[in-house]
Amino acid sequence: MADENPQAPAGARRNEDIALDLMKFIALTTGYGKAGVPGAGFQGGAAPKAEDYAAQLLELYERCRSAVEGKK
């Protein structure tokens, strides 16, 4: 692919891909970062701004990447 570094080892993007898949799974199954997601009897709440939601997803991605790489 054009965006991959041809000199990088074969598994160089693997941790990033795994972290991204983990982040997607967590965000979709838990509604991470979205206010107003009904659950356990709670309703309402204001929807977050796009910038806030993006920042929360980026934070979640970094946490997933650290977990995949074994960092604390």
VEXPA-455275 format. One record per residue (C-alpha): residue number from 1; y, z, x. Coordinates in steps of 0.1 Angstrom, whole numbers, plus 5000, padded with zeros to 4 digits. Layout:
BEGIN
{seq = NUM v = Y w = Z u = X}
...
***
This chain:
BEGIN
{seq = 1 v = 5000 w = 5000 u = 5000}
{seq = 2 v = 5035 w = 4993 u = 5011}
{seq = 3 v = 5047 w = 5029 u = 5009}
{seq = 4 v = 5020 w = 5044 u = 5030}
{seq = 5 v = 5023 w = 5049 u = 5067}
{seq = 6 v = 4996 w = 5027 u = 5083}
{seq = 7 v = 4996 w = 5050 u = 5114}
{seq = 8 v = 4989 w = 5081 u = 5094}
{seq = 9 v = 4954 w = 5095 u = 5094}
{seq = 10 v = 4933 w = 5085 u = 5064}
{seq = 11 v = 4936 w = 5119 u = 5046}
{seq = 12 v = 4974 w = 5124 u = 5053}
{seq = 13 v = 4984 w = 5118 u = 5017}
{seq = 14 v = 4954 w = 5135 u = 5002}
{seq = 15 v = 4969 w = 5170 u = 5000}
{seq = 16 v = 5001 w = 5157 u = 4984}
{seq = 17 v = 4981 w = 5138 u = 4959}
{seq = 18 v = 4959 w = 5168 u = 4950}
{seq = 19 v = 4990 w = 5190 u = 4947}
{seq = 20 v = 5007 w = 5164 u = 4924}
{seq = 21 v = 4976 w = 5163 u = 4902}
{seq = 22 v = 4974 w = 5201 u = 4901}
{seq = 23 v = 5011 w = 5203 u = 4892}
{seq = 24 v = 5007 w = 5177 u = 4864}
{seq = 25 v = 4977 w = 5197 u = 4850}
{seq = 26 v = 4995 w = 5230 u = 4851}
{seq = 27 v = 5027 w = 5215 u = 4836}
{seq = 28 v = 5009 w = 5197 u = 4808}
{seq = 29 v = 4985 w = 5224 u = 4798}
{seq = 30 v = 5009 w = 5253 u = 4799}
{seq = 31 v = 5042 w = 5236 u = 4790}
{seq = 32 v = 5056 w = 5249 u = 4823}
{seq = 33 v = 5094 w = 5248 u = 4823}
{seq = 34 v = 5098 w = 5238 u = 4787}
{seq = 35 v = 5115 w = 5263 u = 4765}
{seq = 36 v = 5107 w = 5262 u = 4728}
{seq = 37 v = 5070 w = 5255 u = 4732}
{seq = 38 v = 5054 w = 5274 u = 4704}
{seq = 39 v = 5026 w = 5297 u = 4713}
{seq = 40 v = 5013 w = 5331 u = 4704}
{seq = 41 v = 5036 w = 5335 u = 4675}
{seq = 42 v = 5068 w = 5327 u = 4693}
{seq = 43 v = 5090 w = 5299 u = 4681}
{seq = 44 v = 5122 w = 5283 u = 4692}
{seq = 45 v = 5143 w = 5285 u = 4722}
{seq = 46 v = 5167 w = 5260 u = 4736}
{seq = 47 v = 5153 w = 5230 u = 4754}
{seq = 48 v = 5161 w = 5230 u = 4791}
{seq = 49 v = 5185 w = 5206 u = 4807}
{seq = 50 v = 5168 w = 5177 u = 4824}
{seq = 51 v = 5181 w = 5189 u = 4858}
{seq = 52 v = 5167 w = 5224 u = 4852}
{seq = 53 v = 5134 w = 5210 u = 4841}
{seq = 54 v = 5132 w = 5188 u = 4871}
{seq = 55 v = 5140 w = 5216 u = 4895}
{seq = 56 v = 5113 w = 5238 u = 4879}
{seq = 57 v = 5087 w = 5210 u = 4883}
{seq = 58 v = 5097 w = 5205 u = 4919}
{seq = 59 v = 5093 w = 5242 u = 4925}
{seq = 60 v = 5059 w = 5241 u = 4909}
{seq = 61 v = 5049 w = 5211 u = 4930}
{seq = 62 v = 5059 w = 5230 u = 4962}
{seq = 63 v = 5038 w = 5260 u = 4951}
{seq = 64 v = 5009 w = 5237 u = 4944}
{seq = 65 v = 5013 w = 5220 u = 4978}
{seq = 66 v = 5013 w = 5253 u = 4996}
{seq = 67 v = 4982 w = 5264 u = 4977}
{seq = 68 v = 4964 w = 5232 u = 4985}
{seq = 69 v = 4973 w = 5235 u = 5022}
{seq = 70 v = 4962 w = 5271 u = 5022}
{seq = 71 v = 4997 w = 5285 u = 5030}
{seq = 72 v = 5010 w = 5317 u = 5014}
***
